[in-house]
Amino acid sequence: MASVTYREVTIKSALNAVKGMPFDWSLNPWRGCAHKCVYCFARAYHARYLERNVGSDFDSNVEVRVNVAEVLRAELRRHREGSLAIGTATDPYQPIEGKYQLTRRCLEALVDYPMPTSIVTKGPLVVRDIDVLKKLDEKTDLTVFFSVPCVDEEIVRKMDPGTAPPRQRLRALRMLRDAGIDAAVLCMPVLPGITDSEESLDAAARAASEAGATGFRHRPLKIDVEIQEYYSDFLATEFPVLVSRYAELYRGGVLPTKDYEREIEERVRRVRARYEFRPRPARPVRPREPETVQLQLAL
């Protein structure tokens, strides 16, 4: 596996306004991701907006936003409203977080200036921050989503070569649940012919339930135009027998056929019904803390 180069940069803005999503803001302490997931939609963003290639420019050259926590804290002081998603375009708990602790420092800022927050990760390192997560959870709604598209470790090594094994992610989920933190599983993306069998989905759902996950969600693979060639090369190398099937399912588009989507929806519905997922009860809306209290917390 190619080594990763890290470059320290400073930023002027930490929060990104988002439209058409179930959250209002996104936050990413890094640009690029050493997890090297072949299907990552953020690869397309690199090509579309940054004019970088979808391969090594994304997963072997990572920008470290060294001042992200300080910029975030300044922005939160301006009374940002809405909800926040951390890790929409890069994993906040990729290995380099162990050195820089950018995600932890951002969470500490959110404790002082709370807003409803969700985190998406494949990194077991999240358990290091249970203390901060509990403090944030006391003040606002918080959910940690663990991405576990598959529990077959041989397949995972091919499609997510830089990530921790699924069993480690689920062990981390259990630790968060034992600490009282809401944690669910995202079985996504579902890869046609690779992770979409009922057997594969059932194994993921069973493991998630046994770990105490409060939810189990799925989504079929989207292949943006910018990554179609990159993903096709992966298929040709690792799963050549599937090349013709993908051509039939996607037909030059970015999403599979509606018939396939309905088939997967029904398959996941059957699987989910076999296991127990207990969503944490909704909590009453908390009033925003007065500015004087927030300032005292920040001192």
C-alpha positions as CSV (number, residue, x, y, z in Angstrom):
1,M,0.0,0.0,0.0
2,A,1.3,3.5,-0.9
3,S,2.5,5.6,2.0
4,V,0.6,8.7,2.9
5,T,2.1,12.3,2.9
6,Y,0.6,14.8,5.3
7,R,0.8,18.5,4.7
8,E,-0.1,21.1,7.3
9,V,-2.4,23.9,6.1
10,T,-4.4,26.7,7.7
11,I,-8.0,27.5,6.9
12,K,-10.2,30.5,7.1
13,S,-13.5,28.7,7.6
14,A,-14.3,25.4,9.3
15,L,-18.1,25.1,8.9
16,N,-19.5,24.4,5.5
17,A,-23.2,25.2,4.8
18,V,-25.1,22.2,3.3
19,K,-28.3,22.1,1.4
20,G,-30.6,19.1,0.7
21,M,-29.2,17.0,3.5
22,P,-30.5,16.0,6.9
23,F,-28.0,18.4,8.5
24,D,-27.2,22.1,8.0
25,W,-23.4,22.2,8.4
26,S,-20.5,19.9,7.7
27,L,-17.0,19.8,9.3
28,N,-13.9,18.0,8.1
29,P,-10.6,18.4,10.0
30,W,-8.7,16.9,7.0
31,R,-8.8,17.0,3.2
32,G,-8.2,13.5,1.8
33,C,-8.4,10.2,3.7
34,A,-5.8,7.5,4.3
35,H,-8.5,4.9,4.6
36,K,-8.4,4.5,0.8
37,C,-11.9,3.2,0.4
38,V,-12.2,2.6,-3.4
39,Y,-15.9,3.7,-3.6
40,C,-15.6,6.9,-1.6
41,F,-17.8,9.6,-3.0
42,A,-15.4,12.3,-1.8
43,R,-12.9,11.2,-4.5
44,A,-15.3,12.7,-7.0
45,Y,-15.3,16.0,-5.1
46,H,-11.5,16.2,-5.4
47,A,-11.8,15.9,-9.1
48,R,-14.8,18.1,-9.6
49,Y,-13.9,21.1,-7.5
50,L,-10.2,20.8,-6.7
51,E,-8.9,19.5,-10.1
52,R,-7.1,16.6,-8.4
53,N,-7.0,13.0,-9.4
54,V,-9.4,10.6,-7.6
55,G,-6.6,8.2,-6.7
56,S,-3.4,9.1,-4.9
57,D,-4.2,12.8,-4.7
58,F,-7.1,11.8,-2.4
59,D,-5.8,8.9,-0.3
60,S,-2.0,9.4,-0.3
61,N,-1.8,13.2,0.1
62,V,-3.8,14.4,3.1
63,E,-4.1,18.0,4.2
64,V,-4.0,18.6,8.0
65,R,-6.1,21.6,8.9
66,V,-4.1,22.5,11.9
67,N,-6.2,25.5,13.0
68,V,-9.6,24.0,12.4
69,A,-10.6,23.8,16.1
70,E,-9.7,27.5,16.7
71,V,-11.6,28.6,13.6
72,L,-14.6,26.4,14.6
73,R,-14.7,27.9,18.0
74,A,-14.7,31.4,16.6
75,E,-17.6,30.5,14.2
76,L,-19.6,28.8,16.9
77,R,-19.4,32.0,19.0
78,R,-21.5,33.6,16.3
79,H,-24.5,31.5,17.3
80,R,-24.6,29.1,14.4
81,E,-28.0,27.4,14.2
82,G,-28.9,24.0,12.9
83,S,-27.2,20.6,13.0
84,L,-23.7,19.5,12.3
85,A,-22.2,16.4,10.6
86,I,-18.5,15.6,11.2
87,G,-16.8,13.4,8.6
88,T,-18.8,13.9,5.5
89,A,-15.8,14.0,3.1
90,T,-13.0,12.5,5.2
91,D,-12.9,10.2,8.2
92,P,-12.4,12.4,11.3
93,Y,-10.8,9.4,13.1
94,Q,-8.3,8.3,10.4
95,P,-4.9,7.3,12.0
96,I,-3.3,10.8,11.8
97,E,-5.9,12.0,14.4
98,G,-3.9,10.2,17.0
99,K,-1.1,12.7,16.5
100,Y,-2.9,16.0,15.9
101,Q,-6.1,15.4,17.9
102,L,-8.0,17.9,15.6
103,T,-11.3,16.1,15.9
104,R,-11.0,15.9,19.7
105,R,-10.3,19.7,19.9
106,C,-13.3,20.4,17.6
107,L,-15.5,18.3,20.0
108,E,-14.2,20.3,22.9
109,A,-15.3,23.5,21.1
110,L,-18.7,22.0,20.6
111,V,-19.0,21.2,24.3
112,D,-18.6,24.9,25.0
113,Y,-20.9,25.9,22.1
114,P,-23.2,22.9,21.5
115,M,-25.2,22.1,18.4
116,P,-26.9,18.8,17.4
117,T,-24.0,16.7,16.0
118,S,-23.5,13.4,14.1
119,I,-20.2,11.7,13.4
120,V,-19.4,9.2,10.7
121,T,-16.3,7.1,11.1
122,K,-14.6,3.8,10.5
123,G,-12.0,4.6,13.1
124,P,-12.0,2.8,16.5
125,L,-9.9,5.7,17.7
126,V,-13.2,7.4,18.5
127,V,-13.3,5.6,21.9
128,R,-10.4,7.8,23.0
129,D,-12.9,10.7,23.1
130,I,-15.7,9.0,25.1
131,D,-15.1,11.5,27.9
132,V,-15.7,14.5,25.5
133,L,-18.5,12.8,23.7
134,K,-20.4,12.2,27.0
135,K,-20.1,15.9,27.8
136,L,-21.4,16.9,24.4
137,D,-24.2,14.3,24.7
138,E,-25.3,15.9,27.9
139,K,-25.9,19.2,26.2
140,T,-27.3,18.3,22.8
141,D,-28.3,15.4,20.5
142,L,-25.3,13.3,19.4
143,T,-25.1,10.2,17.3
144,V,-21.9,8.3,16.2
145,F,-22.4,6.3,13.0
146,F,-20.0,3.5,12.3
147,S,-19.6,2.7,8.6
148,V,-19.7,-1.1,8.3
149,P,-20.6,-2.1,4.7
150,C,-19.5,-5.6,5.2
151,V,-18.1,-7.9,8.0
152,D,-16.2,-10.2,5.7
153,E,-12.6,-9.2,6.4
154,E,-11.2,-10.5,3.1
155,I,-13.5,-8.3,1.1
156,V,-12.9,-5.4,3.4
157,R,-9.2,-5.6,2.8
158,K,-9.9,-5.2,-0.9
159,M,-12.4,-2.3,-0.8
160,D,-11.3,-0.5,2.4
161,P,-7.6,-1.3,2.5
162,G,-6.6,1.4,5.0
163,T,-9.3,0.8,7.6
164,A,-9.6,-1.1,10.8
165,P,-11.3,-4.5,10.5
166,P,-15.1,-4.5,11.0
167,R,-14.8,-6.3,14.3
168,Q,-12.7,-3.4,15.7
169,R,-15.3,-0.9,14.6
170,L,-18.1,-2.8,16.2
171,R,-16.1,-3.3,19.4
172,A,-15.7,0.5,19.5
173,L,-19.5,0.9,18.9
174,R,-20.1,-1.4,21.9
175,M,-17.9,0.7,24.1
176,L,-19.8,3.9,23.1
177,R,-23.1,2.2,23.8
178,D,-21.9,1.0,27.2
179,A,-21.0,4.7,27.9
180,G,-24.6,5.7,27.0
181,I,-23.7,7.3,23.7
182,D,-26.1,6.8,20.7
183,A,-24.2,4.7,18.1
184,A,-25.6,3.2,14.9
185,V,-24.3,1.3,11.8
186,L,-24.3,2.5,8.3
187,C,-24.2,-0.5,6.0
188,M,-23.3,1.6,3.0
189,P,-22.6,1.7,0.3
190,V,-24.0,-1.7,-0.7
191,L,-21.8,-2.9,-3.5
192,P,-23.6,-4.9,-6.2
193,G,-22.2,-8.5,-6.4
194,I,-19.8,-7.9,-3.5
195,T,-21.8,-7.0,-0.4
196,D,-25.4,-7.1,-1.5
197,S,-26.3,-10.7,-0.9
198,E,-28.8,-11.5,1.8
199,E,-26.1,-13.5,3.5
200,S,-23.7,-10.6,3.6
201,L,-26.3,-8.1,4.7
202,D,-27.6,-10.5,7.4
203,A,-24.1,-11.0,8.8
204,A,-23.6,-7.2,9.0
205,A,-27.0,-6.7,10.6
206,R,-26.5,-9.5,13.2
207,A,-23.1,-8.1,14.1
208,A,-24.4,-4.6,14.5
209,S,-27.3,-5.8,16.7
210,E,-25.0,-7.8,18.9
211,A,-22.8,-4.8,19.4
212,G,-25.8,-2.7,20.6
213,A,-26.3,-0.5,17.5
214,T,-29.4,1.7,17.8
215,G,-30.0,1.6,14.0
216,F,-29.0,-0.1,10.8
217,R,-29.2,1.9,7.6
218,H,-28.2,1.2,4.0
219,R,-27.7,2.9,0.7
220,P,-26.7,1.4,-2.7
221,L,-23.5,2.4,-4.3
222,K,-23.4,5.6,-6.3
223,I,-20.7,5.8,-8.9
224,D,-20.1,9.5,-9.8
225,V,-18.9,10.2,-13.2
226,E,-15.5,11.3,-11.9
227,I,-14.8,7.9,-10.3
228,Q,-16.3,5.6,-12.8
229,E,-13.0,4.7,-14.4
230,Y,-11.3,4.4,-11.1
231,Y,-13.9,2.0,-9.7
232,S,-14.0,0.1,-13.0
233,D,-10.3,-0.5,-12.7
234,F,-10.9,-1.9,-9.2
235,L,-13.5,-4.2,-10.4
236,A,-11.4,-5.4,-13.3
237,T,-8.5,-6.2,-10.9
238,E,-10.4,-7.7,-7.9
239,F,-13.8,-8.8,-9.3
240,P,-13.5,-9.1,-13.1
241,V,-16.5,-11.3,-13.3
242,L,-18.7,-8.4,-12.2
243,V,-17.7,-5.9,-14.9
244,S,-20.5,-6.8,-17.2
245,R,-23.1,-6.9,-14.4
246,Y,-22.2,-3.3,-13.4
247,A,-22.6,-2.2,-17.0
248,E,-26.1,-3.6,-17.0
249,L,-27.1,-2.2,-13.5
250,Y,-25.7,1.3,-14.0
251,R,-26.2,1.7,-17.8
252,G,-23.9,4.7,-17.8
253,G,-25.6,6.4,-14.9
254,V,-24.4,7.1,-11.4
255,L,-27.1,5.1,-9.6
256,P,-28.2,1.5,-10.2
257,T,-31.6,0.7,-11.8
258,K,-34.8,1.3,-9.8
259,D,-35.6,-2.4,-9.9
260,Y,-32.2,-3.1,-8.2
261,E,-32.8,-0.4,-5.6
262,R,-36.2,-1.9,-4.7
263,E,-34.7,-5.4,-4.5
264,I,-32.0,-4.2,-2.1
265,E,-34.6,-2.3,0.0
266,E,-36.7,-5.4,0.4
267,R,-33.6,-7.5,1.2
268,V,-32.5,-5.1,3.9
269,R,-36.0,-4.9,5.3
270,R,-36.1,-8.7,5.8
271,V,-32.7,-8.7,7.4
272,R,-33.4,-5.8,9.7
273,A,-36.6,-7.4,10.9
274,R,-34.6,-10.4,12.2
275,Y,-32.6,-8.4,14.7
276,E,-33.2,-5.8,17.4
277,F,-32.2,-2.2,17.0
278,R,-33.4,0.0,19.7
279,P,-33.3,3.7,18.8
280,R,-32.5,5.9,21.8
281,P,-35.7,7.8,22.8
282,A,-36.0,11.3,21.6
283,R,-35.1,13.9,24.2
284,P,-36.8,17.2,24.7
285,V,-35.4,20.2,22.8
286,R,-32.8,21.9,24.9
287,P,-32.8,25.7,25.0
288,R,-29.6,27.3,23.8
289,E,-27.4,28.3,26.7
290,P,-27.2,32.0,27.4
291,E,-24.1,33.7,25.9
292,T,-22.8,34.6,29.4
293,V,-22.8,30.9,30.4
294,Q,-21.0,29.9,27.1
295,L,-18.3,32.5,27.7
296,Q,-17.7,31.2,31.2
297,L,-17.3,27.7,29.8
298,A,-14.8,28.9,27.2
299,L,-12.6,30.5,29.8
